[in-house]
């Protein structure tokens, strides 16, 4: 597991090279590999929970406005 940083760096480098030569599929694959490797590290293990809590906060903030349950901005103030 000590070489995972090198693998992440090589995946990011591969994604950059693929993006420079306009090979979108390769860039996406390399980026996903880098993301999976990052989540496998102890530093990245909190990333899924952070994304989940962020999306929950956005959902809680937008649901009343989308359902018409909230007050319109500037009305009744």
QUIHUGI-V11457 format. One record per residue. N is the residue number from 1. RES is the residue in one small letter. PSI is psi in whole degrees, -180 to 180 (none if undefined). OMEGA is omega in whole degrees, 0 to 359 (NA if undefined). Layout:
# QUIHUGI-V11457
n | res | psi | omega
N | RES | PSI | OMEGA
N | RES | PSI | OMEGA
This chain:
# QUIHUGI-V11457
n | res | psi | omega
1 | x | -8 | 184
2 | x | -20 | 182
3 | x | 13 | 183
4 | x | -30 | 177
5 | x | -39 | 178
6 | x | -40 | 179
7 | x | -41 | 177
8 | x | -44 | 179
9 | x | -43 | 180
10 | x | -35 | 178
11 | x | -41 | 177
12 | x | -41 | 177
13 | x | -42 | 177
14 | x | -39 | 178
15 | x | -41 | 179
16 | x | -44 | 180
17 | x | -43 | 179
18 | x | -37 | 179
19 | x | -37 | 179
20 | x | -36 | 180
21 | x | 9 | 176
22 | x | 42 | 174
23 | x | 87 | 188
24 | x | -39 | 181
25 | x | -44 | 178
26 | x | -41 | 179
27 | x | -40 | 179
28 | x | -43 | 181
29 | x | -47 | 179
30 | x | -38 | 179
31 | x | -41 | 178
32 | x | -39 | 177
33 | x | -44 | 179
34 | x | -40 | 179
35 | x | -44 | 179
36 | x | -42 | 178
37 | x | -38 | 179
38 | x | -41 | 179
39 | x | -26 | 180
40 | x | -16 | 180
41 | x | 160 | 178
42 | x | -31 | 180
43 | x | -38 | 185
44 | x | 1 | 183
45 | x | -22 | 179
46 | x | -6 | 183
47 | x | -47 | 179
48 | x | -39 | 178
49 | x | -38 | 178
50 | x | -42 | 178
51 | x | -41 | 179
52 | x | -42 | 179
53 | x | -34 | 176
54 | x | -45 | 179
55 | x | -34 | 176
56 | x | -41 | 179
57 | x | -41 | 178
58 | x | -41 | 179
59 | x | -43 | 179
60 | x | -32 | 180
61 | x | -32 | 185
62 | x | -21 | 183
63 | x | -47 | 179
64 | x | -37 | 180
65 | x | -36 | 181
66 | x | -31 | 181
67 | x | -6 | 180
68 | x | 13 | 181
69 | x | -19 | 182
70 | x | 167 | 179
71 | x | 142 | 178
72 | x | 148 | 180
73 | x | 127 | 177
74 | x | -5 | 181
75 | x | 126 | 176
76 | x | 23 | 180
77 | x | none | NA
